[in-house]
Amino acid sequence: MSSPITLLEVQSVAKAFGGNQVLQEVSFSIQPGEIVGLLGPNGSGKSTLLNTITGFEAIDNGSVAYRGKRIDKMSAYQIVDAGIARTFQLPSMPTKMSVMEVAMAAATSHHGFWGTLIGTGATRAAEQEACDKASVLLHELLLTPVRNLPASALSGGQKKLLGIVCALMGNPQMVMLDEPTAGVHPNLRRDIVTALQRLNQQGMTLMIVEHDMHFIREVCTRCIVLDRGHIVASCRPDELSSNERVLQAYLGGHGAETAATLEEQA
């Protein structure tokens, strides 16, 4: 029986900013179809880890491989082309582009929206392809009613949904999301949860930085916990409250008191 294919392999990754060692010997792997939550207190290295995997920060040591190919020397654009997309915690949207235009501009497989500036037959066909795909994604993420509004006019939750649309325009096999429900209205939070679960059912692999334990238990199949740049746990969400290293190192509490806090959040 063949072994499962490893989608993402992070080996002994280290990253420092000046004298501040943010990541130290970080190693883990992700298999196709997983939804992995990346947890940790503020300053534990979560965003830096996401940035190193997606090409926004260079690693100092170690390696990052996607489908067996090293990507840690690639640019962020090359990593997107390889099949990994990401969203951002605080997405910034242009003030003079509509929701639809932003979605079309995010297409990476052709000239898309920008092809209209050239006006050739090939780019017009590519634009129509991008338009069709954007329309489908905007519908699936409940943004069709605001498709013609300026992207900057959306609510915080709608901007996060649009960020997911933009990530999906490049046909990725894996998407990394940075706090997709932080500051989001409960109704939109439910929409985001439903959208991510549907994407996973369609075969998408997800890695999600998140603090909301309700979200983690509802969506994730596994959790990786960082504390001061080290991985202190890799476990199922329902094991967090009984994991001693999580209780003592990550959550900063002690025994039953911290476990009770986790159960309340869940």
VENCORVEN-V351002 format. One record per backbone hydrogen bond with DSSP energy under -1.0 kcal/mol. CO is the residue of the C=O (numbers start at 0). NH is the residue of the N-H. E is the energy in kcal/mol with one decimal. If there is no record, write none. Layout:
CO&NH&E ; CO&NH&E
This chain:
6&66&-2.9 ; 7&29&-2.3 ; 8&64&-2.7 ; 9&27&-2.0 ; 10&62&-2.1 ; 12&25&-2.4 ; 13&59&-2.8 ; 13&60&-1.3 ; 14&21&-1.7 ; 14&22&-2.3 ; 16&19&-2.0 ; 19&16&-2.6 ; 22&14&-1.8 ; 25&12&-2.6 ; 27&9&-3.0 ; 29&6&-1.9 ; 29&7&-1.9 ; 30&33&-1.7 ; 33&205&-2.4 ; 34&220&-2.8 ; 34&221&-1.5 ; 35&207&-3.0 ; 36&223&-3.2 ; 37&209&-1.3 ; 38&225&-2.9 ; 40&43&-1.9 ; 43&228&-1.9 ; 44&48&-2.5 ; 45&49&-2.4 ; 46&50&-2.5 ; 47&51&-2.4 ; 48&52&-2.2 ; 49&53&-1.9 ; 50&55&-2.3 ; 50&56&-1.5 ; 60&13&-1.8 ; 62&10&-2.8 ; 63&70&-3.0 ; 64&8&-2.9 ; 65&68&-1.6 ; 68&65&-2.8 ; 70&73&-1.6 ; 74&78&-2.0 ; 75&79&-1.8 ; 76&80&-2.2 ; 77&81&-1.7 ; 78&82&-1.1 ; 78&83&-2.0 ; 82&172&-2.3 ; 82&173&-2.0 ; 84&175&-2.4 ; 96&150&-2.7 ; 97&101&-2.4 ; 98&102&-2.1 ; 99&103&-2.4 ; 100&104&-2.4 ; 103&106&-1.5 ; 110&113&-1.3 ; 111&114&-1.4 ; 112&115&-1.6 ; 113&116&-1.4 ; 114&117&-1.1 ; 114&118&-2.8 ; 119&123&-2.2 ; 120&124&-2.1 ; 121&125&-2.1 ; 122&126&-2.6 ; 123&127&-2.0 ; 124&128&-2.0 ; 125&129&-2.5 ; 126&130&-2.8 ; 127&131&-2.5 ; 128&132&-2.2 ; 129&133&-2.9 ; 130&134&-2.3 ; 131&135&-1.9 ; 132&136&-2.4 ; 133&137&-2.9 ; 134&138&-1.9 ; 135&139&-2.5 ; 136&140&-2.0 ; 137&142&-3.6 ; 138&141&-1.6 ; 142&145&-1.3 ; 143&146&-1.6 ; 145&148&-1.6 ; 146&99&-2.5 ; 148&98&-2.0 ; 149&152&-1.7 ; 150&153&-1.3 ; 154&158&-2.4 ; 155&159&-1.6 ; 156&160&-1.9 ; 157&161&-2.5 ; 158&162&-2.2 ; 159&163&-1.7 ; 160&164&-2.1 ; 161&165&-2.7 ; 162&166&-2.0 ; 163&167&-2.1 ; 164&168&-1.2 ; 167&170&-1.8 ; 172&204&-1.9 ; 173&84&-2.5 ; 174&206&-2.0 ; 175&86&-2.3 ; 176&208&-3.1 ; 180&183&-1.9 ; 184&188&-2.6 ; 185&189&-1.9 ; 186&190&-1.4 ; 187&191&-2.4 ; 188&192&-2.5 ; 189&193&-2.5 ; 190&194&-2.5 ; 191&195&-2.6 ; 192&196&-2.4 ; 193&197&-2.3 ; 194&198&-2.3 ; 195&199&-2.2 ; 196&200&-2.1 ; 197&201&-1.3 ; 198&203&-2.4 ; 199&202&-1.8 ; 204&174&-2.4 ; 205&35&-2.8 ; 206&176&-2.6 ; 207&37&-3.3 ; 208&178&-2.4 ; 211&215&-2.3 ; 212&216&-2.4 ; 213&217&-1.8 ; 214&218&-2.4 ; 215&219&-1.8 ; 221&36&-2.9 ; 222&234&-2.1 ; 223&38&-2.9 ; 224&231&-2.8 ; 224&232&-1.0 ; 226&229&-1.7 ; 228&23&-2.7 ; 229&226&-2.7 ; 232&224&-2.7 ; 234&222&-3.5 ; 235&238&-2.0 ; 236&239&-1.3 ; 238&241&-1.1 ; 239&242&-1.2 ; 242&246&-2.5 ; 243&247&-2.5 ; 244&248&-2.3 ; 244&249&-1.0 ; 245&250&-2.8 ; 246&252&-1.5 ; 253&256&-1.4 ; 254&258&-2.3 ; 255&259&-2.4 ; 256&260&-1.6 ; 257&261&-2.2 ; 258&262&-2.2 ; 259&263&-2.2 ; 260&264&-2.2 ; 261&265&-1.7
